[in-house]
Amino acid sequence: MENLEDKFRDHKFVCPGCKGKLDYSNDLFSCPQCKNSWPLVEGLADFRVSKDKYWGEHPEEEIDRLILRCKQVGWSQALRDFFTVSDPEYYDSIIDKMRANWHFLVPLDKDARILDAGCGWGPLSFELASVYKEVIAFDITMQRLRFIDLRRVSEDLNNLTPVCGQVNHLPFPDGHFDLVIFNGILEWIPVMESKINPYLAQLQALKEAARVLKKSGYLYLAIENRWSVINFLGFKDAHSHLRFAPLLPRFLADIYSRVVRKKDFREYTHTYWQQEKILKEAGFSETKFYSPLPAYRRFQFILPLNRVSRTKFFVRHLFRPRDNLQVFFSRIIRLPFVLNLTKYFVPDFSIFAKK
Ligand SMILES: [Zn+2]
């Protein structure tokens, strides 16, 4: 059993509000300025600013049961028993080692310090902790961090630390990380931070990422493209489940959403230009766009979007159409005029933004 006083004595946490240094004693972090405090809950630091809502795709009681089961039979078997029947794709997404392979594209040393912000069940955190010196798995859902902690102990990964909190209120000092990861979370930020304008909520989160990054550190941002060909074809939006909603002007999407879902449209995705703009506004100096294919949640290829010749090579030699519709598509995409436009219509973006 680890001694928590020892583990957190030399902590680097700051106040999620005022960013001042926190005091630590008796399993409690406290801010001398704000007079707020944050507890250690069974060894995990809990820096959530608002704790009213459970966040997850599955009901809270079920996930509580899963965690209990992990303690009894081990994480691996418990996870398999729990998801392979009810949600096999979800299970794969938790244990898929390929999902972090984009990290070869970031110039990082082995002693890099990484923040996996909104880490979910931690597939990227585990992969990166096996390569780099220090990884923080950061999420708003305590149960997932509990799972990561159990798996971390069983895999003997002492350089991986699960921390609970909100991305818009990071408890880390300025210039602390070499890499910050936003993998499929930016679009959900406005839903979590429901009291402010969706765009401003996302801008705030990106500014927090820039703040905790070292000079010349990188943000890895994976998100769906607002102008994805999938949206134009009328498939349901992955977040709001509303067809065509991302393509509409925001105010129209909002009306549409209020009529159909009885709530605001807050799950903002962005076009190529908008994404570039918001990153600049948040303080990033340089952006490189890639397209993870078929999607960032599970990709086999990651295609650089800055040179048409790469896209051409992919369409000619790597893409294997599986049906007539895909054959048709690959023929269309080969036309030079269309080829020049593909980067604006790819399904997802993987973006490396340098501070
Ligand atoms: Zn404070």
Residues whose N, C-alpha, C, O or C-beta is under 5 A from the ligand:
A	BS01	ZN	C15 G17 C18 K19 G20 C31 Q33 C34
